[in-house]
Amino acid sequence: MLTLPRSIIEETGNTMTDVFVIRNQLGHYWGKSKTWVDGSEARAVMRAKHEDEAINTLFELGSKDFELRGEVLSAELSERGEPVIEASQIPLLLEPEAESEADADADAVESANTEVPAEDNAEVTTKKPAQALD
């Protein structure tokens, strides 16, 4: 069995129960679902056993988002095996895809609630598009 001298553990500051997490400039953490999470649910936060894994992930994230200012943090594990982290006080922003889906849903509800005038509804064709051209 390999045992590390206490001086090596103290130099690195990491014990075997530490993991590494990625936090951005807003205090949000990179999640297992490959999206940013606020950290209120520690089990959803991505954790790496090795610091170089977390650094590589942060590098990849930074290459996709040049405005990202992230850091790799060492976090101890709780008794449940979840990282002990502080949740962000800044709410998560909706991603552009989520915003467009929310807008589309709102538009669909609005159009469903809009009444169609009787004149527009009078003539309904059941022909297929190819037959309509004939």
BELJO-V68564 format. One record per helix or strand. SS is the DSSP state (hx for helix, st for strand). FROM is the first residue (numbers start at 1). TO is the last residue. If there is no record, write none. Layout:
ss=SS from=FROM to=TO
ss=SS from=FROM to=TO
This chain:
ss=hx from=6 to=12
ss=st from=18 to=23
ss=st from=29 to=31
ss=st from=36 to=37
ss=hx from=42 to=44
ss=st from=45 to=45
ss=st from=48 to=48
ss=hx from=51 to=64
ss=st from=71 to=77
ss=st from=83 to=83
ss=hx from=96 to=113
ss=hx from=118 to=121
ss=hx from=129 to=132
